[in-house]
Amino acid sequence: MKKHLITGLKVLVFLSLGLFLVWFALRGIDAKQQEDAKTAFRNANYSWVILSVALGILSHVSRAARWRLMLETLGYKPKLSNTFFAVMIGYMANYAPIPRLGEASRCGILTRYEKIPFTESFGSVIAERLIDVICLFVVFVITFFVQFDKINGLAHEYVINPMTLKFAFIGVHPFLTALALFICIAGFVLFLKMRNKAGTGIISKILRILSGFFEGLKTVKNIKKPGLFIGHTIFIWLMYYVSMHVCFYALAETSHLGFSEGICVFALGTLGVVFTPGGLGAYHVIVQKVLLLFAISAPIAFAFPWIVWSASFVLIIVLGLVSLILLPLLNKDYASSAPNAS
């Protein structure tokens, strides 16, 4: 009874959070924009949106399977259902305005239900994120080739200028930057020399935690099925793009847009998802500006990102809540059956 009560409270908290975030994003929209958006939503062909949701599910399942491959290199074989539930709960937690809450949540779930050390699974998630950064870079390279004239100005506004400001301190304080870099390198070398030394003190515990983290980072190098891993990676990002592109057909005004326009919307829109919780606000603004460059009317340019984002938001919230409910129900015996490291 107590477990069901706790699960119910979790569901209520996350549902309330999701509703609050939607209200927070909508509160700054004027009456005319709201009416334009309502009209676009009413006239949309939702069969394409449903297809987008289905493709999104496939990408999430593939991500869970890829993560499972990474964890197998550490000697663990978690159930695919548990990695999928963890991924979906992590995605849902990422809508909260707390940096990297989703990554911590999904690793905590596998620590509880699969007995996988948090530091090792978190290291594998960081490795996964590094792979995603590389994939996003490839997407941007493709975009620059096919839409340089369109993306150049927006890339400066949303990528180059913010990054220049963020790292401006390097030019202002080169000595402090060099000193910080030296300390980091020296600390890493010291860690490599001391990581295998036994002990019970606080320093030894910190070293063991860091060691677990770096073991997780090495999962990509030790993948046993590299072909399958690469296949999942390509499939994940392909589904990300296609699930967005099919939404063009949901509105008559965007149905003529092709790959060159789609990759531009996808590349810059992804930045909004990366830099804000769940892409809330930033995704809509960026995609709207990109669509305006392609002569899409302001009301449609405003409505389209809401259709795409809302489909993804509903999918993640629903699957996240279902995952919260099913995890304890399908893992009643996790304490006795969870695998140990080999």
C-alpha atoms as one frame of an Amber mdcrd trajectory, in Angstrom:
protein
   0.000   0.000   0.000   2.821   2.345   0.920   4.639   1.664  -2.379   1.494
   2.395  -4.385   1.018   5.654  -2.452   4.593   6.735  -3.180   4.164   5.842
  -6.864   0.932   7.840  -6.974   2.655  10.854  -5.433   5.457  10.617  -8.013
   2.910  10.533 -10.825   1.095  13.558  -9.355   4.315  15.534  -8.926   5.548
  14.916 -12.482   2.104  15.542 -13.995   1.796  18.814 -12.069   5.280  19.794
 -13.183   4.425  19.095 -16.819   1.231  21.170 -16.654   3.091  24.020 -14.953
   5.750  24.078 -17.678   3.107  24.253 -20.413   1.377  27.130 -18.596   4.697
  28.897 -18.085   5.486  28.730 -21.817   2.027  29.912 -22.887   1.657  32.812
 -20.497   3.698  35.212 -22.676   1.697  34.602 -25.866  -0.706  37.359 -26.904
  -4.342  36.753 -27.840  -3.818  36.899 -31.622  -0.975  34.405 -31.539  -3.064
  32.092 -29.403  -5.930  32.295 -31.895  -3.606  31.644 -34.843  -2.149  28.660
 -33.067  -5.607  27.308 -32.246  -6.620  27.571 -35.903  -3.493  25.726 -37.032
  -4.045  23.037 -34.414  -7.667  22.607 -35.520  -6.729  22.304 -39.202  -3.754
  19.998 -38.696  -3.767  16.456 -40.115  -3.065  14.481 -36.964  -2.408  11.206
 -38.742   1.059  12.601 -39.496   1.500  13.650 -35.877   0.572  10.136 -34.734
   3.169   8.748 -37.154   5.695  11.187 -35.663   4.918   9.881 -32.176   5.339
   6.268 -33.343   8.738   7.086 -34.856   9.687   8.817 -31.619   8.902   5.658
 -29.662  11.165   3.652 -31.970  14.031   6.074 -31.343  13.591   5.775 -27.572
  13.559   1.964 -27.711  16.698   2.043 -29.846  18.404   4.391 -27.358  17.544
   2.015 -24.508  18.964  -0.926 -26.489  22.137   1.027 -27.285  22.608   1.942
 -23.627  22.184  -1.731 -22.738  25.020  -2.581 -25.134  27.214  -0.046 -23.361
  26.397  -1.433 -19.927  27.174  -4.973 -21.086  30.803  -3.922 -21.563  30.904
  -3.289 -17.801  29.690  -6.806 -17.049  25.999  -6.022 -16.510  23.001  -7.273
 -18.463  20.001  -5.171 -17.438  16.581  -5.993 -18.825  15.698  -3.977 -21.910
  12.415  -3.016 -20.264  14.258  -1.487 -17.320  16.669   0.485 -19.497  13.704
   1.730 -21.547  11.774   2.753 -18.423  14.899   4.487 -17.086  15.407   6.380
 -20.357  11.787   7.565 -20.440  11.791   8.670 -16.799  15.079  10.450 -17.471
  13.564  12.266 -20.445  10.603  13.305 -18.323  12.869  14.541 -15.542  14.771
  16.666 -18.075  11.725  18.920 -18.340  12.471  20.077 -14.808  14.664  23.232
 -14.569  17.450  21.278 -12.848  20.567  20.600 -14.967  21.209  16.932 -15.791
  18.405  15.685 -13.511  17.327  13.261 -16.234  20.747  11.616 -16.507  20.969
  11.211 -12.733  17.423   9.823 -12.573  17.935   7.117 -15.180  21.189   5.991
 -13.578  19.584   5.952 -10.135  16.833   3.679 -11.446  19.319   1.096 -12.718
  21.227   1.322  -9.445  18.035   0.439  -7.597  16.543  -2.171  -9.909  19.624
  -3.709 -11.553  22.284  -3.110  -8.881  24.509  -1.273 -11.376  26.813   1.186
  -9.571  25.656   4.745 -10.163  29.101   6.062 -11.081  29.614   3.469 -13.810
  26.194   3.904 -15.396  26.550   7.705 -15.175  29.902   7.474 -16.923  28.241
   5.491 -19.725  25.562   8.192 -20.034  28.241  10.886 -20.335  29.879   8.794
 -23.074  26.490   8.543 -24.751  26.073  12.310 -24.607  29.504  12.793 -26.190
  28.368  10.575 -29.059  25.231  12.700 -29.409  27.378  15.835 -29.612  29.357
  14.254 -32.462  26.114  13.306 -34.229  24.777  16.839 -33.820  28.026  18.184
 -35.247  27.583  15.922 -38.304  24.026  17.233 -38.695  25.341  20.806 -38.645
  28.000  19.998 -41.238  25.303  18.605 -43.536  23.138  21.652 -42.864  25.925
  24.089 -43.717  26.437  22.316 -47.041  22.768  22.401 -48.055  21.577  25.642
 -46.436  24.617  27.813 -45.729  22.928  31.064 -46.771  19.994  30.407 -44.443
  21.788  28.970 -41.435  24.802  31.307 -41.348  23.052  34.224 -39.638  21.109
  32.066 -37.178  24.192  30.004 -36.354  26.025  33.186 -35.381  23.058  34.316
 -33.282  22.421  31.044 -31.442  25.770  29.204 -31.521  28.877  31.221 -32.394
  28.094  34.450 -30.521  26.909  32.727 -27.288  29.956  30.415 -27.329  32.267
  33.385 -27.941  30.813  35.199 -24.944  30.940  32.053 -22.821  34.649  31.532
 -23.439  35.652  35.183 -23.598  37.458  34.811 -20.248  40.189  32.780 -22.024
  41.394  35.877 -23.843  40.973  38.078 -20.757  42.681  35.718 -18.300  45.036
  33.465 -20.333  47.308  32.765 -17.334  44.449  31.610 -15.110  43.095  29.492
 -17.960  46.489  27.832 -18.503  46.847  27.278 -14.743  43.407  25.666 -14.509
  44.224  23.418 -17.462  47.540  22.393 -15.858  45.793  21.571 -12.560  43.221
  19.436 -14.380  45.901  17.497 -16.273  48.017  17.035 -13.145  44.969  15.887
 -11.195  44.091  13.374 -13.894  47.649  11.969 -13.956  47.633  11.705 -10.151
  44.275   9.940 -10.279  45.621   7.360 -12.772  48.555   6.601 -10.460  46.488
   6.275  -7.282  43.218   4.752  -8.576  44.162   1.139  -7.741  45.480   1.835
  -4.239  43.320   0.314  -1.536  42.143   2.281   1.460  39.131   3.277   3.533
  39.604   7.016   3.872  37.635   9.734   2.154  40.323  10.151  -0.545  40.153
   6.437  -1.374  36.361   6.599  -1.614  36.568   9.587  -3.966  39.122   7.739
  -6.090  36.829   4.695  -6.307  33.923   6.909  -7.364  36.045   8.580 -10.049
  37.341   5.184 -11.157  33.779   3.956 -11.642  32.961   7.074 -13.613  35.913
   6.575 -15.973  35.043   2.898 -16.367  31.659   4.042 -17.605  33.286   6.451
 -20.054  35.300   3.582 -21.559  32.181   1.644 -22.533  32.254   2.896 -26.134
  35.816   1.670 -26.684  34.953  -1.790 -25.363  31.647  -2.331 -27.171  31.341
  -6.033 -28.068  29.003  -5.426 -31.018  30.280  -2.221 -32.661  28.220  -2.730
 -35.825  25.003  -2.957 -33.828  26.034   0.034 -31.730  26.686   2.184 -34.809
  23.423   0.967 -36.343  21.466   2.048 -33.263  23.197   5.431 -33.277  22.318
   6.092 -36.913  18.767   4.832 -36.402  18.207   7.050 -33.332  19.171  10.232
 -35.141  17.394   9.227 -38.331  14.181   8.725 -36.354  14.708  12.069 -34.613
  14.841  13.785 -37.982  12.062  11.839 -39.713   9.688  12.225 -36.743  10.112
  15.991 -37.094   9.938  16.038 -40.887   6.656  14.116 -41.174   5.022  16.879
 -39.127   5.532  19.172 -42.145   2.718  17.227 -43.805   0.381  17.921 -40.894
  -0.012  21.525 -42.124  -0.779  22.416 -45.727   1.450  25.492 -45.506   4.554
  23.446 -44.611   3.857  20.290 -46.631   6.034  21.504 -49.537   9.187  21.791
 -47.419  11.874  19.270 -48.338  15.043  17.802 -46.862  17.170  20.953 -47.189
  14.616  22.988 -45.224  13.950  20.120 -42.817  17.593  19.567 -41.881  17.931
  23.282 -41.169  14.870  23.270 -38.888  16.094  20.078 -37.223  19.676  21.222
 -36.634  18.869  24.603 -35.117  15.775  23.357 -33.299  17.859  20.686 -31.584
  19.929  23.448 -29.987  16.806  24.645 -28.184  16.310  21.158 -26.763  19.952
  21.018 -25.670  20.156  24.410 -23.973  16.802  24.582 -22.117  14.835  21.990
 -20.088  12.954  19.952 -22.673  13.493  22.723 -25.221  10.677  24.694 -23.628
  10.540  28.177 -25.155  13.893  28.102 -26.939  12.851  25.387 -29.406   9.739
  27.301 -30.405  11.540  30.603 -30.927  14.382  29.102 -32.978  12.156  26.944
 -35.215   9.794  29.866 -35.758  12.665  32.074 -36.954  13.965  29.338 -39.267
  10.538  28.825 -40.847  10.158  32.560 -41.408  13.365  32.419 -43.454  11.630
  29.925 -45.746   8.690  32.303 -46.336   6.308  30.454 -44.029   3.643  32.828
 -42.676   4.066  34.028 -39.098   0.986  32.194 -37.698   2.082  28.858 -39.205
   5.722  29.425 -38.221   4.459  30.016 -34.694   2.146  26.977 -34.651   4.435
  24.346 -36.230   7.013  24.090 -33.413   4.155  23.833 -30.916   2.732  20.860
 -32.799   6.108  19.094 -32.929   7.039  19.934 -29.345   3.610  19.061 -27.949
   3.638  15.631 -29.635   7.051  14.893 -28.126   6.060  16.346 -24.749   2.872
  14.260 -24.475   4.746  11.124 -25.564   7.492  11.582 -22.979   5.134  12.506
 -20.147   2.808   9.559 -20.850   5.606   7.015 -21.252   7.445   8.491 -18.275
   4.408   8.129 -16.039   3.711   4.616 -17.329   7.345   3.729 -16.638   7.062
   5.007 -13.063   4.047   2.761 -12.536   5.395  -0.359 -14.263   8.931  -0.314
 -12.830   7.997  -1.454  -9.300   5.280  -3.788 -10.609   7.590  -5.632 -13.023
  10.549  -5.700 -10.622   9.006  -7.011  -7.413  11.884  -9.425  -6.987  14.682
  -7.083  -8.109  16.442  -7.280  -4.753  17.062 -10.995  -5.125  17.402 -11.319
  -8.900  19.399  -8.226  -9.899  22.679  -9.231 -11.591  26.059  -8.559 -10.126
  29.134  -7.377 -11.930  31.021 -10.201 -13.556
